[in-house]
Amino acid sequence: MTVTGTGNAPDVVDVVALGESMVTFLPSRPGRLADVPSFDRAIGGAESNVACVLAAAGHSTRWVSRVGADGFGDHLVEAIGGYGVDVSYVRRDASRPTGVYFRTAGDRADDTHEVAYYRAGSAASAMSPAGVDLDAVRAGRVLHLSGITAALSPDCLALLHDLTAPHPNRPLISFDVNHRPGLWGEGQDPDVLLELARRADIVFVGEDEAEEAWGITDGPTAIRKALPEPQVLVVKQGAEGAVAFTPSRGQSCLPQSLEGLGGTPMGDGGPPARAKPRVGEGGRDGTPRSAGCDNTPRPAATAPALKVDVVATTGAGDAFAAGFLSATLRGLPLTARLRHGHLMAAATLTTPGDLTTPPSRTLADRLAALDDPAWETLRLGPGWTDADAEAAEEARTP
């Protein structure tokens, strides 16, 4: 038996995030899982992480998912709701458990890093087009999805296909590829992530992910050639930084309903107008794009990565996406969006868990506005988000 949430008619929010969240157990000390005597409980989930960071940054967000009718499900709903995220459309499943996982204290890049997932048959893996409130999912200015959901089950993949398909009420789709090799079993093809990404409006992908999932080894330009459709493609390059692509002829190549993400503020009064595409332009209703649209891959903006005293990398990619989306919702320039992504990621990199308090908007805006030399010499360590803007300025290294 499934008991739905208590939500009624869905209110419009800035961002809806759909995907599985799990209870995370963090080790009390370094060492092998076999040797760690105790663990601290936390929460983890790519999409809910984005919703939590955005809510903490002052945006209205909703998390849509499915959890077990168990204590771990209670904890997830309460903890994520505690960040100010709307959790009223999370469904409870009495026949399937909430997923959990354990990990070691080491970084993912460390050869000794271990993760033990207990998510097979989880409540979230039963999400399907018929099993979620699609009106609540679509009632956002942006809908954030990730490739993790696509790997959970055929029903979850069908749900992502449904949500990214042309639809008159389709919101702007943000898609983080989030390729996790361990989730793709025999008979599953990660090429579906390329298909889903090509149907999205904003796409986040790492160079390493593109190589591992699709065999693309020639860098950001080659990735853009494989993904010419998204209005904004963000390619993350690890310690080097990030680069963003947009259609080379700008907004004239895009459906009118996408123009709110170009560089003009989306405003605070609700979703962008869902106007019909202009004649000859393509969009979510399935009409073809203009034949004259020039998608020659040319980076529209770049932003070097910050120098950060890293504590743990888990959740940094989710924080980057949240920072970029926050700046996008505010209509900031593309370079500023990338920098806000780096700043949100730095907040997570300097703490041990998946989630942390982001910098204040005032502090983030001030740091994002630094000139290039100041940005490139900025160094951030644990506790930097607690500093005021003046103290953060003084923390810059020469």
RODRENZA-864191 format. One line per field, with one value per residue (C-alpha): residue in three letters; x, y, z. Coordinates in nm, 2 decimals, padded with zeros to 4 digits. Layout:
# residues N
r <- ALA  ... $
u <- X  ... $
v <- Y  ... $
w <- Z  ... $
# end
This chain:
# residues 398
r <- MET  THR  VAL  THR  GLY  THR  GLY  ASN  ALA  PRO  ASP  VAL  VAL  ASP  VAL  VAL  ALA  LEU  GLY  GLU  SER  MET  VAL  THR  PHE  LEU  PRO  SER  ARG  PRO  GLY  ARG  LEU  ALA  ASP  VAL  PRO  SER  PHE  ASP  ARG  ALA  ILE  GLY  GLY  ALA  GLU  SER  ASN  VAL  ALA  CYS  VAL  LEU  ALA  ALA  ALA  GLY  HIS  SER  THR  ARG  TRP  VAL  SER  ARG  VAL  GLY  ALA  ASP  GLY  PHE  GLY  ASP  HIS  LEU  VAL  GLU  ALA  ILE  GLY  GLY  TYR  GLY  VAL  ASP  VAL  SER  TYR  VAL  ARG  ARG  ASP  ALA  SER  ARG  PRO  THR  GLY  VAL  TYR  PHE  ARG  THR  ALA  GLY  ASP  ARG  ALA  ASP  ASP  THR  HIS  GLU  VAL  ALA  TYR  TYR  ARG  ALA  GLY  SER  ALA  ALA  SER  ALA  MET  SER  PRO  ALA  GLY  VAL  ASP  LEU  ASP  ALA  VAL  ARG  ALA  GLY  ARG  VAL  LEU  HIS  LEU  SER  GLY  ILE  THR  ALA  ALA  LEU  SER  PRO  ASP  CYS  LEU  ALA  LEU  LEU  HIS  ASP  LEU  THR  ALA  PRO  HIS  PRO  ASN  ARG  PRO  LEU  ILE  SER  PHE  ASP  VAL  ASN  HIS  ARG  PRO  GLY  LEU  TRP  GLY  GLU  GLY  GLN  ASP  PRO  ASP  VAL  LEU  LEU  GLU  LEU  ALA  ARG  ARG  ALA  ASP  ILE  VAL  PHE  VAL  GLY  GLU  ASP  GLU  ALA  GLU  GLU  ALA  TRP  GLY  ILE  THR  ASP  GLY  PRO  THR  ALA  ILE  ARG  LYS  ALA  LEU  PRO  GLU  PRO  GLN  VAL  LEU  VAL  VAL  LYS  GLN  GLY  ALA  GLU  GLY  ALA  VAL  ALA  PHE  THR  PRO  SER  ARG  GLY  GLN  SER  CYS  LEU  PRO  GLN  SER  LEU  GLU  GLY  LEU  GLY  GLY  THR  PRO  MET  GLY  ASP  GLY  GLY  PRO  PRO  ALA  ARG  ALA  LYS  PRO  ARG  VAL  GLY  GLU  GLY  GLY  ARG  ASP  GLY  THR  PRO  ARG  SER  ALA  GLY  CYS  ASP  ASN  THR  PRO  ARG  PRO  ALA  ALA  THR  ALA  PRO  ALA  LEU  LYS  VAL  ASP  VAL  VAL  ALA  THR  THR  GLY  ALA  GLY  ASP  ALA  PHE  ALA  ALA  GLY  PHE  LEU  SER  ALA  THR  LEU  ARG  GLY  LEU  PRO  LEU  THR  ALA  ARG  LEU  ARG  HIS  GLY  HIS  LEU  MET  ALA  ALA  ALA  THR  LEU  THR  THR  PRO  GLY  ASP  LEU  THR  THR  PRO  PRO  SER  ARG  THR  LEU  ALA  ASP  ARG  LEU  ALA  ALA  LEU  ASP  ASP  PRO  ALA  TRP  GLU  THR  LEU  ARG  LEU  GLY  PRO  GLY  TRP  THR  ASP  ALA  ASP  ALA  GLU  ALA  ALA  GLU  GLU  ALA  ARG  THR  PRO $
u <- 00.00  00.13  00.03  00.08  00.20  -00.03  00.01  -00.30  -00.28  00.09  00.23  00.48  00.83  01.17  01.31  01.17  01.42  01.33  01.54  01.64  01.78  01.94  02.04  02.42  02.64  02.97  03.26  03.37  03.73  03.94  03.99  03.84  03.47  03.56  03.76  03.54  03.36  03.08  02.91  02.73  02.40  02.35  02.15  02.27  02.11  02.22  01.89  01.78  02.13  02.06  01.72  01.86  02.14  01.90  01.66  01.94  02.03  01.68  01.50  01.17  01.23  01.05  01.18  00.97  01.06  00.96  01.08  00.99  00.73  01.02  01.23  01.49  01.22  01.10  01.45  01.50  01.17  01.23  01.59  01.53  01.22  01.43  01.63  01.30  01.24  00.88  00.85  00.47  00.48  00.72  00.53  00.57  00.60  00.51  00.64  00.99  01.27  01.44  01.79  02.10  02.47  02.80  03.13  03.48  03.63  03.87  03.81  03.65  03.98  04.16  04.23  04.12  03.78  03.49  03.11  02.86  02.51  02.20  01.95  01.84  01.46  01.44  01.12  01.27  01.34  00.97  00.91  00.73  00.52  00.21  00.37  00.45  00.24  00.34  00.16  00.37  00.69  00.61  00.51  00.86  01.04  01.32  01.30  01.63  01.70  02.01  02.14  02.14  01.76  01.79  02.00  01.77  01.51  01.32  01.03  01.26  01.41  01.06  00.98  01.28  01.18  00.83  00.95  01.20  00.96  00.78  00.49  00.29  00.36  00.72  00.94  01.30  01.50  01.83  02.01  02.32  02.47  02.60  02.73  02.79  02.94  02.85  02.48  02.49  02.45  02.47  02.23  02.20  02.34  02.47  02.42  02.07  02.23  02.34  01.98  01.84  02.10  02.02  01.65  01.74  01.78  02.08  02.33  02.61  02.87  03.23  03.50  03.58  03.21  03.19  03.49  03.38  03.01  03.05  03.41  03.45  03.82  03.88  03.76  03.48  03.44  03.39  03.14  02.95  02.95  02.79  02.54  02.45  02.08  02.10  02.07  02.35  02.61  02.84  03.15  03.33  03.71  03.80  04.08  04.10  03.75  03.45  03.34  02.99  02.86  02.55  02.42  02.66  02.39  02.24  01.87  01.76  01.83  01.61  01.24  01.09  01.00  01.37  01.47  01.44  01.77  01.97  02.09  01.78  01.65  01.37  01.22  01.07  00.71  00.67  00.77  00.87  00.59  00.53  00.48  00.46  00.79  00.82  00.76  01.06  01.21  01.22  01.12  00.94  00.64  00.84  00.87  01.22  01.48  01.57  01.78  02.00  02.09  02.47  02.58  02.95  03.11  03.26  03.28  03.07  03.23  03.50  03.58  03.89  03.84  03.91  04.20  04.03  04.16  03.96  03.81  03.59  03.46  03.12  02.83  03.05  02.91  02.56  02.65  02.81  02.48  02.29  02.51  02.48  02.10  02.07  02.27  02.06  01.73  01.87  01.96  02.33  02.59  02.72  03.06  02.91  02.69  03.00  03.17  02.87  02.88  03.25  03.17  02.89  03.11  03.39  03.14  03.09  03.45  03.56  03.32  03.31  02.94  02.73  02.56  02.67  02.55  02.62  02.78  02.55  02.43  02.61  02.94  02.90  02.81  03.11  03.35  03.20  03.26  03.63  03.86  04.04  04.37  04.19  03.97  04.26  04.45  04.15  04.20  03.92  03.94  03.71  03.49  03.51  03.13  03.11  03.32  03.17  03.26  03.54  03.70  03.67  03.84  04.13  04.16  04.28  04.63  04.87 $
v <- 00.00  00.34  00.66  00.98  01.31  01.57  01.82  01.95  02.17  02.23  02.58  02.71  02.70  02.81  02.46  02.11  01.83  01.47  01.17  00.92  01.03  00.79  00.79  00.81  00.67  00.86  00.69  00.81  00.78  00.69  00.33  00.04  -00.02  -00.34  -00.15  00.15  00.10  00.35  00.59  00.92  00.95  01.20  01.24  01.21  01.24  01.44  01.60  01.67  01.81  02.07  02.15  02.19  02.42  02.63  02.66  02.76  03.03  03.18  03.00  02.81  02.44  02.11  01.76  01.48  01.12  00.80  00.66  00.37  00.39  00.34  00.54  00.62  00.76  00.97  01.10  01.19  01.38  01.56  01.65  01.77  01.96  02.12  02.30  02.47  02.23  02.14  01.77  01.73  01.54  01.27  00.94  00.67  00.30  00.04  -00.25  -00.12  00.02  00.35  00.32  00.36  00.36  00.36  00.52  00.55  00.89  00.90  01.10  00.93  00.98  00.78  00.42  00.31  00.48  00.24  00.28  00.02  00.08  -00.08  00.06  -00.24  -00.26  00.07  00.27  00.53  00.27  00.22  00.58  00.58  00.81  00.68  00.68  01.05  01.37  01.50  01.83  01.89  01.79  02.03  02.32  02.47  02.73  02.47  02.09  01.94  01.58  01.36  01.05  00.86  00.82  00.67  00.38  00.28  00.09  00.07  00.25  00.54  00.56  00.57  00.86  01.06  01.00  01.13  01.44  01.54  01.48  01.76  01.88  02.20  02.24  02.12  02.35  02.43  02.11  02.10  01.77  01.66  01.36  01.22  00.90  00.64  00.33  00.11  00.17  00.05  -00.32  -00.58  -00.50  -00.13  00.12  00.46  00.60  00.67  00.95  01.12  01.09  01.25  01.52  01.61  01.67  01.91  02.29  02.31  02.02  01.96  01.70  01.64  01.57  01.24  01.14  01.20  00.98  00.71  00.70  00.79  00.75  01.12  01.21  01.53  01.78  02.03  02.11  01.74  01.71  02.01  01.85  01.54  01.77  02.05  02.09  02.22  02.59  02.59  02.31  02.33  02.11  02.06  02.01  01.93  02.14  02.34  02.49  02.49  02.61  02.69  02.67  02.84  02.85  03.07  03.29  03.34  03.36  03.39  03.02  02.93  02.88  03.19  02.99  02.94  03.30  03.35  03.17  03.37  03.67  03.86  03.82  03.56  03.77  03.66  03.65  03.31  03.09  03.23  03.27  02.94  03.10  02.91  02.90  03.15  03.02  02.83  02.77  02.45  02.38  02.16  02.12  01.91  02.16  02.16  02.42  02.68  02.54  02.85  02.80  02.79  02.55  02.56  02.48  02.80  02.84  03.13  03.16  03.00  03.02  02.87  02.66  02.81  02.71  02.52  02.34  02.03  01.83  01.60  01.61  01.44  01.66  01.92  01.86  01.90  02.23  02.35  02.28  02.46  02.77  02.78  02.75  03.01  03.26  03.16  03.22  03.57  03.64  03.69  03.68  03.34  03.38  03.48  03.17  02.95  03.14  03.10  02.73  02.72  02.91  02.68  02.38  02.53  02.55  02.17  02.09  02.25  02.04  01.66  01.60  01.62  01.94  02.26  02.61  02.81  03.15  03.44  03.60  03.92  03.73  03.51  03.81  04.00  03.71  03.63  03.99  03.99  04.07  03.78  03.81  03.83  03.53  03.32  03.39  03.35  03.06  02.92  02.69  02.54  02.80  03.05  03.07  03.21  03.51  03.84  03.99  04.21  03.92  03.70  03.98  03.98  03.60  03.63  03.51  03.73 $
w <- 00.00  -00.09  00.10  -00.09  00.06  00.19  -00.10  -00.28  -00.58  -00.65  -00.60  -00.85  -00.71  -00.85  -00.88  -00.86  -00.81  -00.87  -00.77  -00.50  -00.17  00.08  00.44  00.45  00.71  00.75  00.93  01.27  01.17  00.87  00.77  00.59  00.63  00.80  01.06  01.13  01.46  01.42  01.18  01.19  01.01  00.73  00.41  00.06  -00.29  -00.59  -00.67  -00.31  -00.24  -00.52  -00.37  -00.02  -00.13  -00.34  -00.05  00.18  -00.08  -00.07  -00.35  -00.33  -00.40  -00.40  -00.38  -00.54  -00.47  -00.31  00.03  00.24  00.52  00.77  01.01  00.74  00.52  00.81  00.86  00.49  00.47  00.80  00.72  00.37  00.47  00.75  00.48  00.37  00.08  00.00  00.07  00.05  -00.28  -00.15  -00.16  00.10  00.00  00.27  00.05  -00.03  00.19  00.19  00.04  00.26  00.20  00.39  00.28  00.41  00.51  00.21  -00.10  -00.41  -00.59  -00.32  -00.41  -00.07  -00.09  -00.04  -00.08  00.01  -00.14  -00.01  -00.26  -00.48  -00.47  -00.29  -00.28  -00.51  -00.78  -00.81  -00.93  -01.27  -01.48  -01.30  -00.96  -00.91  -00.92  -01.26  -01.20  -00.89  -01.08  -01.37  -01.14  -01.13  -01.33  -01.36  -01.32  -01.21  -01.30  -01.31  -01.48  -01.15  -01.17  -01.52  -01.39  -01.10  -01.29  -01.63  -01.46  -01.35  -01.70  -01.84  -01.60  -01.72  -02.09  -02.00  -01.82  -02.09  -02.38  -02.56  -02.34  -02.34  -01.96  -01.96  -01.75  -01.83  -01.78  -01.60  -01.63  -01.45  -01.63  -01.30  -01.45  -01.18  -01.34  -01.04  -01.11  -01.47  -01.47  -01.75  -02.02  -01.92  -02.17  -02.04  -02.39  -02.28  -02.07  -02.40  -02.53  -02.21  -02.21  -02.57  -02.46  -02.18  -02.17  -01.93  -01.90  -01.66  -01.74  -01.64  -01.90  -01.71  -01.73  -02.10  -02.16  -01.93  -02.04  -02.41  -02.50  -02.58  -02.52  -02.71  -02.45  -02.42  -02.79  -02.88  -02.60  -02.74  -03.08  -02.93  -02.74  -02.98  -02.86  -02.50  -02.46  -02.20  -02.18  -01.88  -01.91  -01.58  -01.60  -01.24  -01.10  -01.42  -01.39  -01.61  -01.95  -02.08  -02.43  -02.57  -02.93  -03.12  -03.26  -02.92  -02.84  -03.20  -03.23  -02.94  -02.88  -02.72  -02.41  -02.34  -02.35  -01.98  -01.93  -02.17  -01.97  -01.88  -01.52  -01.49  -01.21  -00.88  -00.97  -01.12  -01.41  -01.75  -02.00  -02.17  -02.51  -02.83  -03.03  -03.31  -03.66  -03.78  -03.43  -03.23  -02.88  -02.63  -02.85  -03.10  -03.38  -03.55  -03.47  -03.73  -04.01  -03.99  -03.63  -03.60  -03.33  -03.41  -03.07  -02.93  -02.55  -02.44  -02.09  -01.88  -01.51  -01.35  -01.05  -00.71  -00.49  -00.20  00.10  00.03  00.32  00.11  -00.25  -00.20  -00.30  -00.47  -00.81  -00.68  -00.51  -00.83  -01.02  -00.74  -00.76  -01.14  -01.13  -00.85  -01.06  -01.37  -01.19  -01.10  -01.46  -01.39  -01.68  -01.78  -01.63  -01.30  -01.31  -01.35  -01.06  -00.84  -00.92  -00.81  -00.49  -00.39  -00.47  -00.25  00.04  00.02  -00.05  00.27  00.49  00.55  00.45  00.13  00.25  00.42  00.47  00.15  00.15  00.19  -00.13  -00.05  00.01  -00.30  -00.52  -00.40  -00.46  -00.80  -00.91  -00.84  -01.13  -01.30  -01.11  -00.77  -00.86  -00.96  -00.64  -00.40  -00.16  00.05  00.35  00.62  00.77  00.49  00.45  00.80  00.72  00.62  00.28  00.41  00.59  00.28  00.08  00.33  00.30  -00.06  -00.11  -00.32 $
# end
